[in-house]
């Protein structure tokens, strides 16, 4: 399998406080990868380095072998789609207009029938075709999240980045959204990287899990291998019981461990 | 209501087709507004001290544009139309359009519904410049007759660059520009206040009058200057429509990942909209409310897509200012109420009406 995304020796500081220390990882095409770790462990920072919102102090990030430092913003927006948390928009816009923004990397000013067609198809894929002309701000949290994923897919990217895609969603939408992400990744042979808090959802939908702890990679691998009592205890400071659920590790938290260090 | 209609249609049409109709409706609305503007201009030209019918106005305009047509008009009508009424009306249209566009751009680029060139301090710079010229008789450039205009313009632009310069130190975010703009507004307000305090009664009256904002004294030369500036800036702004859409809906982080260089777009748009504003208010004085309210009215009617919002705000701003000025100069004629006063007086209730009757989640 071909390597889609490579992060090599990336470090980042907020002022003098290090947030990422020498992160190295590579992700193959067709993989859904979850970034897990406690608050402040560097999940969001890593995502912001990959989407070039932040500039790493050291190291390089390669998408399909190309250094993102050397790619202009417009070029990068064709390779990389970012899905933020589903906050309301500042000014009114319809769902169709929101998703159409995903075609911005390809349009100068006029939108072509192909752009509209692409948006139309993606809206159907997401089950949003019935609300194409509704106001984005009128949608529920789950529908908004779907619309934002639709926008990222409209960019036809190689890499999808998610900042806690399930944090505001109800049970049904959590499963739907992650199911859509997984099938899109497999079908288009792209990659998805998601900052996640819910370890059980990460376990169920990821091909690979990256444990981040204090800006460093603590462990990386298949859910079955890395979701262990020991790892979770070390990274989160929580005692857990691991059971099995549909063949994946299922985590049942017990209690915070007694303070150490 | 509207949503229900959309839902019913959805069953038999693909989204792309629905969207095409949706944008066609906006274009149609814009066209209708343009027609309304034309009619308003004709009616406004016929109203005033000397009695002219709309027919007189049409003939006078035709006679001037096509000198060899056989339309018979009186020379008095020609003078009234071309020298007294039209300069004022055309200036009103251009000023309304320019201020509304500048407001729409600034609101989008700073992502804040309360922002306009006036709330971020551009106008307070202009007022300070005008006050210095009127009270101290001092100007950076310009001869006797033009010192107020030149000073107002230069101070407005100077303020803009000061806002951008100081704001940049803190990062090119909307918050830094807004905060710096508001502080400068108070700072300049203090200096202007001090100047007014030491001014003679005559000078004070002159300054206060200037801040009311009026179209009296418009002439074709001023119109040409403003028109050239707007026509130069507008294509650049409309080219940024998509960038503005991305920044206004998603925020800088999302806009960046959609390929928008947010810092550059923000600075260019601020400079261009300030340039438009400065070029207008240096001739008219402070006409404030229009650039806040015209974009909002437009958003309420056709939504926030800047491809349509910018031109349509311009047209609606022009209509509003034209109507306001016509009311101001006819209602207790021969006394002319400055348009800056009238626009706030009739604009605010109209805006409330729209805000209350349009049931959709507007801004957050």
Interface residues (C-beta under 8 A of the other chain):
Chain A: X48 X51 X52 X53 X73 X74 X75 X76 X77 X78 X80 X81 X82 X84 X87 X88 X89 X90 X91 X92 X93 X94 X96 X97 X98 X100 X101 X102 X104 X105 X107 X109 X113 X116 X117 X119 X120 X123 X124 X129 X130 X132 X133 X134 X135 X136 X137 X138 X155 X161
Chain B: X3 X6 X7 X10 X14 X15 X16 X18 X19 X20 X22 X107 X108 X111 X112 X113 X239 X241 X242 X245 X246 X248 X249 X250 X251 X252 X253 X254 X256 X257 X258 X259 X260 X261 X299 X303 X304 X305 X307 X360 X361 X362 X363 X364
